Amino acid sequence: MFATLEENLVRQNKAMALLGVLLEEEFARLQKRDPRGVSQVELSIQELLRQIGSERQSLKRMCKAIDPDAERVHLLYPLMDEETEEAFRAMLKMLDKMEQKCGLQAAKNQELAKALLDQSSSLLNFMHREIQPKKREAYSAKGRFVGPGSLQPTILRGRL
């Protein structure tokens, strides 16, 4: 009766371990500033998260099939013998530990990605400021002088 629940939890634990590896890989590619590599890993992470979500929904349905009042595994502990309960506790504890590790790594990745975005934005803004003319008086592409505040080209007068 509890074998399918156990298989589901084992799959979730393995998926969380894989998620941890993928998040570390994403962090390494962020550090190398490899946007193509980051996007490839990100797609894998998103697919894995979708599969983990599907496994969680399946686990809830299995728990409800065993006991209609139970949506979570820990609510089924009274129905289990001591050895089975201990095994499930260990699997859930390991799953929680992996979730915490993945959460911390995801936060690091998000912080690094945001820092890189801020750095790129600042550099782009600096470059835009540098290429803009410092003085507003300039010649147009047609060779006419454009003074400040005038939308119409004006004639430059001076003595030689």
Summary of the structure (lengths in Angstrom):
residues: 160
radius of gyration: 30.0
end to end distance: 102.2
largest distance: 105.7
contacts: 384
relative contact order: 0.11
helix: 74%
strand: 3%
